[in-house]
Each structure stands twice: as C-alpha cells, then as structure tokens.
Amino acid sequence: MDRLLELLRERGFRRGHFVLSSGKESDFFIDCKPAVLLAEGHALVGKALHAAIDDALGPVSAVAGVELGGCPLASAVACVSWTEGPVMDAVYIRKTTKDHGTKKMLEGADRLSPGARLAIVEDTVTTGGSTLRAAKAVQDAGFEVAGVVAVVDRLEGGAEAIRDAGFVFTALYDRADFMGDG
C-alpha cells in the first residue's frame, strides 16, 4: 500500500453516522486534513497531485485549492513544483467573496495572465457541488479550468457531475480504497 493512502486511512477515515458538507448522510467520513497537514503527508500529497495534474491535465499555470481542504493541497503542489517542475503557483478559491478589503474571490490569481489554465484540487468529492462553484469562480475571474484532481472520490455522483459540466476529472483514490467494496 502506498504511504499516502496509509496515512489517510489511519488519520482521516472514520465509520459512523455523518452529515457531509453536501447535506448527504453517510456511514463513513474521510477527512484528508489530519493526514495531509502532517509534514510527511504534505510532501506525499504534493508529489501525488503534481504527478496527477501533469498526467491528466497537461501544462497549467497554477493549481487552485477550494477553501478550506483544497488550500493546503494547492500549496503542497506549488512547493513540489518548484523543485520538480513544471512550476505551478498556488491560488486559493474562497467559498464566498471576501466582504472587506479587495473583496477577492481568488487569492493569488492577480499575478496570472488572463486566460491562464488552472487545475482545481479538492480533498474529497461527493456531489461535485463545491467543485463546480469553484470552477465557475475561476472562469468568472477570466481563467480556464484545465480540470479537477481530487484526493478522494466518494463515488457518489460528483465525478459524473464535474465531467458533465465539461471538465476533466481524476482522483488519487476512491471509496473502495477505504471501504473495500470495490
């Protein structure tokens, strides 16, 4: 088993009764943050997502993380990209427009050229709703969405919704890697 999956299983996987951010109820929960916020997990997820973006999406100018779980993922990829190339700067996508200061929806995007290609990274995908809202924010800011790479696809329709919206979607792991039912 790969070490990142091992960390995700040990630190972030739980069985029980949970209400997900999508509003759906589930008998399991995968919280990637306890694993990816470890120094080791951060390095591992950065390498894995960097490779997946390179393989599935081709050249991108930046990697955009959806608040909150995707932000450390974007930073991890940016860090790895600095040493391994190609370089992909990080952008953070807010869930709502900042209500003060510059009122930005995207942090770190002001240095990008209009029309730049961005990869969106997510920790877990269930229905795809938050990912599609993030994709719209990226497009509304004048950038192209190259595609979406998730750490975990829960296999509950999110991948299909993202693909139906016209975006490439790939995930490092899915439900079966945690539940053993695949």
HELIX and SHEET records of a PDB file:
HELIX    1   1 ARG A    3  GLY A   12  1                                  10    
HELIX    2   2 LYS A   33  VAL A   36  1                                   4    
HELIX    3   3 ALA A   39  LEU A   57  1                                  19    
HELIX    4   4 GLY A   70  GLU A   84  1                                  15    
HELIX    5   5 GLY A  129  ASP A  140  1                                  12    
HELIX    6   6 GLY A  158  ASP A  164  1                                   7    
HELIX    7   7 ARG A  175  MET A  179  1                                   5    
SHEET    1   A 2 PHE A  13  VAL A  19  0                                        
SHEET    2   A 2 GLU A  25  ILE A  30 -1                                        
SHEET    1   B 6 LEU A 106  GLU A 107  0                                        
SHEET    2   B 6 ASP A  89  ILE A  93 -1                                        
SHEET    3   B 6 ALA A  62  VAL A  66  1                                        
SHEET    4   B 6 ARG A 117  VAL A 125  1                                        
SHEET    5   B 6 GLU A 144  ASP A 153  1                                        
SHEET    6   B 6 PHE A 169  ASP A 174  1                                        
END                                                                             
